[in-house]
Amino acid sequence: MNSLVKRQLGISLIEVLISLIIAAFGLLGLAGMQTRSLSMQIDSEARRVAAGLIDQLRERVAANQEGYARALTQGYSQTFNPGAAVQVPACANADVCNAITEVPLIQVGTWMRDVQRQLPGATAVIGPTTAGSANSMTVTIGWIEPNATVVATDNACARIEAISADPKYRCVTATFYPG
């Protein structure tokens, strides 16, 4: 056999192996990007649900024009810790609920049950806004992000004392004027 041909034997096999290794690293990179994309999509969906739930609470509170301002610091000011059972009271008079003392507790309790049904490990803080108008309300909803890989806490969770330092939780805070 020719000496040039002997030196060329096996070169094609080495080139194919190197090409396979390069392709494998490229496919691993694509798989990693797909996994991260799915995680971001799950987080985005949870944030969309939380924003929708806050809007539902705003609508419920706006429907109680009679009792909103006076009930803001009482019935509408509540904290729900993760896993806590939510009580929804009944009206003392079955025909008419008191707009200041009963309606806010029923609205917020029913709303929090919805939050717990739709977000894992749900928690919330509802109350008057400390800065600005006395007639505004600030709501913070927190939930467990199932694929939490970030080692830092979410600053939006600072209002919820029970989870403020837990890196698994994500939160959304909104202030609104229901009137």
C-alpha positions as YAML, in Angstrom:
chain: A
units: angstrom
residues:
- id: 1
  name: MET
  ca: [0.00, 0.00, 0.00]
- id: 2
  name: ASN
  ca: [1.09, 3.51, -0.66]
- id: 3
  name: SER
  ca: [2.60, 5.32, 2.39]
- id: 4
  name: LEU
  ca: [0.27, 8.33, 1.88]
- id: 5
  name: VAL
  ca: [-2.78, 6.06, 1.97]
- id: 6
  name: LYS
  ca: [-1.51, 4.37, 5.16]
- id: 7
  name: ARG
  ca: [-1.22, 7.77, 6.90]
- id: 8
  name: GLN
  ca: [-4.80, 8.68, 5.84]
- id: 9
  name: LEU
  ca: [-6.41, 5.53, 7.30]
- id: 10
  name: GLY
  ca: [-8.67, 6.40, 10.29]
- id: 11
  name: ILE
  ca: [-8.65, 10.17, 9.68]
- id: 12
  name: SER
  ca: [-12.28, 10.13, 8.46]
- id: 13
  name: LEU
  ca: [-13.35, 8.24, 11.58]
- id: 14
  name: ILE
  ca: [-11.67, 10.82, 13.85]
- id: 15
  name: GLU
  ca: [-13.34, 13.67, 11.94]
- id: 16
  name: VAL
  ca: [-16.75, 12.02, 12.34]
- id: 17
  name: LEU
  ca: [-16.19, 11.51, 16.10]
- id: 18
  name: ILE
  ca: [-15.19, 15.15, 16.58]
- id: 19
  name: SER
  ca: [-18.25, 16.26, 14.60]
- id: 20
  name: LEU
  ca: [-20.49, 14.08, 16.82]
- id: 21
  name: ILE
  ca: [-18.99, 15.57, 19.98]
- id: 22
  name: ILE
  ca: [-19.56, 19.11, 18.72]
- id: 23
  name: ALA
  ca: [-23.16, 18.25, 17.73]
- id: 24
  name: ALA
  ca: [-23.78, 16.65, 21.15]
- id: 25
  name: PHE
  ca: [-22.65, 19.81, 22.97]
- id: 26
  name: GLY
  ca: [-24.89, 21.89, 20.72]
- id: 27
  name: LEU
  ca: [-27.90, 19.67, 21.44]
- id: 28
  name: LEU
  ca: [-27.20, 19.80, 25.19]
- id: 29
  name: GLY
  ca: [-27.18, 23.59, 24.98]
- id: 30
  name: LEU
  ca: [-30.52, 23.57, 23.14]
- id: 31
  name: ALA
  ca: [-32.02, 21.25, 25.77]
- id: 32
  name: GLY
  ca: [-30.85, 23.57, 28.54]
- id: 33
  name: MET
  ca: [-32.38, 26.59, 26.81]
- id: 34
  name: GLN
  ca: [-35.68, 24.72, 26.35]
- id: 35
  name: THR
  ca: [-35.77, 23.81, 30.06]
- id: 36
  name: ARG
  ca: [-35.11, 27.41, 31.10]
- id: 37
  name: SER
  ca: [-37.74, 28.64, 28.67]
- id: 38
  name: LEU
  ca: [-40.33, 26.29, 30.18]
- id: 39
  name: SER
  ca: [-39.45, 27.47, 33.70]
- id: 40
  name: MET
  ca: [-39.88, 31.11, 32.65]
- id: 41
  name: GLN
  ca: [-43.22, 30.26, 31.03]
- id: 42
  name: ILE
  ca: [-44.49, 28.70, 34.29]
- id: 43
  name: ASP
  ca: [-43.39, 31.78, 36.27]
- id: 44
  name: SER
  ca: [-45.03, 34.07, 33.73]
- id: 45
  name: GLU
  ca: [-48.31, 32.15, 33.98]
- id: 46
  name: ALA
  ca: [-48.28, 32.37, 37.80]
- id: 47
  name: ARG
  ca: [-47.69, 36.13, 37.62]
- id: 48
  name: ARG
  ca: [-50.57, 36.47, 35.14]
- id: 49
  name: VAL
  ca: [-52.87, 34.53, 37.48]
- id: 50
  name: ALA
  ca: [-51.79, 36.67, 40.46]
- id: 51
  name: ALA
  ca: [-52.44, 39.90, 38.56]
- id: 52
  name: GLY
  ca: [-55.87, 38.62, 37.54]
- id: 53
  name: LEU
  ca: [-56.68, 37.72, 41.15]
- id: 54
  name: ILE
  ca: [-55.69, 41.20, 42.33]
- id: 55
  name: ASP
  ca: [-57.98, 42.66, 39.68]
- id: 56
  name: GLN
  ca: [-60.82, 40.44, 40.92]
- id: 57
  name: LEU
  ca: [-60.31, 41.75, 44.47]
- id: 58
  name: ARG
  ca: [-60.33, 45.32, 43.16]
- id: 59
  name: GLU
  ca: [-63.67, 44.68, 41.46]
- id: 60
  name: ARG
  ca: [-65.15, 43.08, 44.59]
- id: 61
  name: VAL
  ca: [-64.02, 45.96, 46.78]
- id: 62
  name: ALA
  ca: [-65.29, 48.55, 44.28]
- id: 63
  name: ALA
  ca: [-68.72, 46.95, 44.52]
- id: 64
  name: ASN
  ca: [-68.84, 47.84, 48.24]
- id: 65
  name: GLN
  ca: [-68.84, 51.63, 47.84]
- id: 66
  name: GLU
  ca: [-70.90, 52.10, 50.99]
- id: 67
  name: GLY
  ca: [-68.46, 50.40, 53.34]
- id: 68
  name: TYR
  ca: [-65.09, 50.60, 51.60]
- id: 69
  name: ALA
  ca: [-63.56, 53.69, 53.22]
- id: 70
  name: ARG
  ca: [-64.63, 52.79, 56.76]
- id: 71
  name: ALA
  ca: [-63.76, 49.09, 56.40]
- id: 72
  name: LEU
  ca: [-60.33, 49.68, 54.83]
- id: 73
  name: THR
  ca: [-58.43, 49.44, 58.11]
- id: 74
  name: GLN
  ca: [-60.63, 46.68, 59.55]
- id: 75
  name: GLY
  ca: [-62.35, 44.15, 57.28]
- id: 76
  name: TYR
  ca: [-60.16, 44.75, 54.23]
- id: 77
  name: SER
  ca: [-56.91, 44.77, 56.19]
- id: 78
  name: GLN
  ca: [-55.89, 41.12, 56.51]
- id: 79
  name: THR
  ca: [-52.91, 38.77, 56.33]
- id: 80
  name: PHE
  ca: [-53.13, 35.18, 55.14]
- id: 81
  name: ASN
  ca: [-50.19, 32.90, 55.95]
- id: 82
  name: PRO
  ca: [-49.26, 29.95, 53.71]
- id: 83
  name: GLY
  ca: [-51.45, 26.91, 54.32]
- id: 84
  name: ALA
  ca: [-53.76, 28.69, 56.76]
- id: 85
  name: ALA
  ca: [-57.44, 27.80, 56.58]
- id: 86
  name: VAL
  ca: [-59.56, 30.69, 55.31]
- id: 87
  name: GLN
  ca: [-62.82, 31.39, 57.12]
- id: 88
  name: VAL
  ca: [-65.68, 32.94, 55.16]
- id: 89
  name: PRO
  ca: [-68.26, 34.17, 57.66]
- id: 90
  name: ALA
  ca: [-71.99, 34.31, 57.02]
- id: 91
  name: CYS
  ca: [-74.05, 37.47, 57.46]
- id: 92
  name: ALA
  ca: [-75.84, 37.86, 60.80]
- id: 93
  name: ASN
  ca: [-78.99, 38.85, 58.93]
- id: 94
  name: ALA
  ca: [-79.59, 36.56, 55.95]
- id: 95
  name: ASP
  ca: [-81.46, 39.31, 54.07]
- id: 96
  name: VAL
  ca: [-78.92, 42.15, 54.40]
- id: 97
  name: CYS
  ca: [-75.18, 42.07, 55.12]
- id: 98
  name: ASN
  ca: [-73.49, 44.94, 56.94]
- id: 99
  name: ALA
  ca: [-71.35, 46.76, 54.33]
- id: 100
  name: ILE
  ca: [-68.73, 47.79, 56.89]
- id: 101
  name: THR
  ca: [-68.29, 44.73, 59.11]
- id: 102
  name: GLU
  ca: [-69.54, 41.70, 57.17]
- id: 103
  name: VAL
  ca: [-69.19, 42.33, 53.44]
- id: 104
  name: PRO
  ca: [-65.40, 42.97, 53.54]
- id: 105
  name: LEU
  ca: [-64.75, 39.74, 55.47]
- id: 106
  name: ILE
  ca: [-66.90, 37.73, 53.06]
- id: 107
  name: GLN
  ca: [-65.31, 39.35, 49.97]
- id: 108
  name: VAL
  ca: [-61.74, 38.89, 51.17]
- id: 109
  name: GLY
  ca: [-62.32, 35.36, 52.49]
- id: 110
  name: THR
  ca: [-63.92, 34.21, 49.24]
- id: 111
  name: TRP
  ca: [-61.16, 35.88, 47.24]
- id: 112
  name: MET
  ca: [-58.40, 34.24, 49.32]
- id: 113
  name: ARG
  ca: [-59.97, 30.82, 48.76]
- id: 114
  name: ASP
  ca: [-59.72, 31.52, 45.03]
- id: 115
  name: VAL
  ca: [-56.06, 32.52, 45.48]
- id: 116
  name: GLN
  ca: [-55.29, 29.32, 47.39]
- id: 117
  name: ARG
  ca: [-56.99, 27.24, 44.68]
- id: 118
  name: GLN
  ca: [-55.04, 28.82, 41.84]
- id: 119
  name: LEU
  ca: [-51.54, 29.40, 43.25]
- id: 120
  name: PRO
  ca: [-49.36, 26.85, 45.11]
- id: 121
  name: GLY
  ca: [-48.49, 27.79, 48.71]
- id: 122
  name: ALA
  ca: [-50.52, 31.01, 48.39]
- id: 123
  name: THR
  ca: [-50.21, 33.81, 50.91]
- id: 124
  name: ALA
  ca: [-51.40, 37.42, 50.87]
- id: 125
  name: VAL
  ca: [-51.33, 40.74, 52.70]
- id: 126
  name: ILE
  ca: [-54.11, 43.25, 52.12]
- id: 127
  name: GLY
  ca: [-54.31, 46.69, 53.68]
- id: 128
  name: PRO
  ca: [-54.41, 50.44, 53.29]
- id: 129
  name: THR
  ca: [-51.54, 52.03, 51.44]
- id: 130
  name: THR
  ca: [-49.14, 53.59, 53.93]
- id: 131
  name: ALA
  ca: [-48.03, 56.37, 51.59]
- id: 132
  name: GLY
  ca: [-50.42, 58.38, 49.50]
- id: 133
  name: SER
  ca: [-54.19, 58.37, 49.61]
- id: 134
  name: ALA
  ca: [-55.94, 56.92, 52.63]
- id: 135
  name: ASN
  ca: [-58.51, 55.44, 50.25]
- id: 136
  name: SER
  ca: [-56.04, 53.26, 48.38]
- id: 137
  name: MET
  ca: [-55.37, 49.59, 49.05]
- id: 138
  name: THR
  ca: [-52.16, 47.63, 48.59]
- id: 139
  name: VAL
  ca: [-52.30, 43.89, 47.94]
- id: 140
  name: THR
  ca: [-49.36, 41.49, 47.86]
- id: 141
  name: ILE
  ca: [-49.85, 37.89, 46.75]
- id: 142
  name: GLY
  ca: [-47.10, 35.31, 47.22]
- id: 143
  name: TRP
  ca: [-46.81, 31.77, 45.86]
- id: 144
  name: ILE
  ca: [-44.21, 29.02, 45.63]
- id: 145
  name: GLU
  ca: [-42.42, 28.86, 42.31]
- id: 146
  name: PRO
  ca: [-42.24, 25.11, 41.60]
- id: 147
  name: ASN
  ca: [-38.92, 25.32, 39.74]
- id: 148
  name: ALA
  ca: [-37.24, 27.92, 41.93]
- id: 149
  name: THR
  ca: [-33.54, 27.88, 41.14]
- id: 150
  name: VAL
  ca: [-32.67, 31.45, 42.05]
- id: 151
  name: VAL
  ca: [-30.92, 31.75, 45.38]
- id: 152
  name: ALA
  ca: [-32.06, 35.34, 46.02]
- id: 153
  name: THR
  ca: [-35.32, 36.47, 47.61]
- id: 154
  name: ASP
  ca: [-38.01, 38.36, 45.71]
- id: 155
  name: ASN
  ca: [-38.11, 41.96, 47.02]
- id: 156
  name: ALA
  ca: [-41.85, 42.15, 46.30]
- id: 157
  name: CYS
  ca: [-42.32, 39.59, 49.11]
- id: 158
  name: ALA
  ca: [-41.03, 41.98, 51.80]
- id: 159
  name: ARG
  ca: [-44.59, 42.86, 52.90]
- id: 160
  name: ILE
  ca: [-45.36, 39.22, 53.76]
- id: 161
  name: GLU
  ca: [-43.38, 38.53, 56.90]
- id: 162
  name: ALA
  ca: [-43.95, 34.75, 56.87]
- id: 163
  name: ILE
  ca: [-42.14, 34.33, 53.52]
- id: 164
  name: SER
  ca: [-39.98, 37.45, 53.14]
- id: 165
  name: ALA
  ca: [-36.70, 35.51, 53.32]
- id: 166
  name: ASP
  ca: [-37.81, 32.37, 51.47]
- id: 167
  name: PRO
  ca: [-36.19, 32.17, 48.00]
- id: 168
  name: LYS
  ca: [-38.85, 29.72, 46.73]
- id: 169
  name: TYR
  ca: [-41.58, 32.38, 46.88]
- id: 170
  name: ARG
  ca: [-42.47, 34.87, 44.17]
- id: 171
  name: CYS
  ca: [-44.76, 37.83, 44.80]
- id: 172
  name: VAL
  ca: [-46.79, 40.50, 43.03]
- id: 173
  name: THR
  ca: [-47.75, 43.77, 44.73]
- id: 174
  name: ALA
  ca: [-50.36, 46.20, 43.45]
- id: 175
  name: THR
  ca: [-51.96, 49.38, 44.78]
- id: 176
  name: PHE
  ca: [-55.39, 50.41, 43.59]
- id: 177
  name: TYR
  ca: [-58.15, 52.91, 44.25]
- id: 178
  name: PRO
  ca: [-61.39, 50.95, 44.10]
- id: 179
  name: GLY
  ca: [-63.69, 53.98, 44.12]
...
